[in-house]
Amino acid sequence: MEQRDIRKRLAAVPLFKELSAEELEPIIEIAQVRFYKHKMYVFMQDDPLDRVFFIHTGKIKIYKTDFSGKEQIVSVLEPGEMFPHAGFFRQGKFPAHAEVTEDATLIVIPIDQFEEILISYPELCIKLFKVLGEKIVDLQGRLEAQILHNTYEQIILLLIRLCKSNGEKTGQLYQLTTQFTNRELANMIGTSRETVSRTINHLKKKQFISQNENGCYLIDQEALKQELFY
């Protein structure tokens, strides 16, 4: 990938959108491009945190594992997104695994050099804090869902959240751009595959969700909200 391609992709990242070409240049100079095939790991949980990544193409699954190997999916990231969202201005380790679910081209920036640029551009630093703040609000919402809602409601909340993070509006519906198995959905909220399967079938019967020919979910977000809150 040539520098102009890196510039074009970074300029589309929300964090850098309002930077001038001159302000973007120091970031482009330290950026490298890496290609990862399906099923490869970008990093493993507890590896030394020394890089930050921006997705040019492909998809990345971020997940944690406990001592028994049980998987907890945090998110599935798509082009334009940055990861990880932790580790700035401190020595640390990657908080989760990053696995490629669709062949990916990533723009890689050494985190220590990126931190120097953040210090030089306070406005960029403020933008980063806003992005991190949004992630904190999202995590708080997930914790609230687990505390205040039963499993049926948690699955509905998950589908509503995926409309925002991994969905495209098509008419009155949202189409998820990533194919999720019942096991993967279950691993996002810590329930069983069987429970998710029963709930998905129930929501299909109520015509709140369906699947297209490619197996991607089509979701009536408003109907799910009414099911949850009314």
Long-range contacts (C-beta under 8 A, 24 or more apart in sequence): 1-33, 1-56, 1-105, 3-28, 5-56, 6-31, 6-33, 6-107, 9-54, 9-56, 9-80, 9-107, 10-54, 10-107, 12-80, 13-54, 13-80, 13-81, 13-82, 14-80, 14-127, 14-131, 15-82, 15-124, 15-127, 15-128, 15-131, 16-124, 19-121, 19-124, 23-121, 23-124, 26-117, 26-120, 27-109, 27-114, 27-117, 30-109, 30-110, 30-113, 30-114, 30-117, 31-107, 31-108, 31-109, 32-107, 32-108, 32-109, 33-105, 33-106, 33-107, 33-108, 34-105, 34-106, 34-108, 35-103, 35-104, 35-105, 35-106, 36-100, 36-103, 36-104, 36-105, 36-106, 37-100, 37-103, 38-100, 38-101, 38-102, 38-103, 39-99, 39-100, 40-99, 40-100, 41-97, 41-98, 41-99, 41-100, 42-98, 42-99, 42-100, 42-104, 42-106, 43-94, 43-97, 43-98, 44-94, 44-97, 45-93, 45-94, 45-95, 45-96, 45-97, 46-93, 46-94, 47-93, 47-94, 48-93, 48-94, 49-84, 49-86, 49-87, 49-91, 49-92, 49-93, 49-94, 49-111, 50-110, 50-111, 50-112, 51-108, 51-109, 51-110, 51-111, 52-82, 52-83, 52-84, 52-108, 52-109, 52-111, 52-114, 53-82, 53-83, 53-84, 53-98, 53-106, 53-107, 53-108, 53-109, 54-80, 54-81, 54-82, 54-106, 54-107, 54-109, 55-79, 55-80, 55-81, 55-82, 55-83, 55-104, 55-105, 55-106, 55-107, 56-104, 56-105, 56-106, 56-107, 57-103, 57-104, 57-105, 58-100, 58-101, 58-102, 58-103, 58-104, 58-105, 58-106, 59-100, 59-101, 59-102, 59-104, 59-178, 60-98, 60-99, 60-100, 60-101, 60-104, 60-106, 61-97, 61-98, 61-99, 61-100, 61-101, 62-96, 62-97, 62-98, 63-96, 63-97, 63-99, 63-187, 64-95, 64-96, 64-97, 65-97, 71-187, 72-187, 72-188, 72-190, 73-184, 73-187, 73-188, 75-165, 76-101, 76-165, 76-166, 76-178, 76-180, 78-166, 78-177, 78-178, 82-131, 85-131, 85-132, 85-135, 87-111, 88-115, 88-118, 88-128, 88-132, 89-115, 101-178, 142-189, 145-189, 146-189, 146-190, 151-189, 151-191, 151-195, 151-199, 152-199, 153-228, 154-189, 154-191, 155-185, 155-189, 155-191, 155-195, 155-196, 155-199, 155-200, 156-199, 156-203, 156-224, 156-227, 156-228, 157-228, 158-185, 158-188, 158-189, 159-203, 159-209, 159-217, 159-219, 159-224, 160-219, 160-221, 160-224, 160-225, 160-228, 162-217, 162-219, 163-219, 163-221, 167-219, 170-218, 172-220, 172-222, 173-218, 173-219, 173-220, 173-221, 174-218, 174-219, 174-221, 175-212, 175-216, 175-217, 175-218, 175-219, 176-216, 176-217, 176-218, 176-219, 177-216, 178-216, 179-214, 179-215, 179-216, 180-217, 203-227
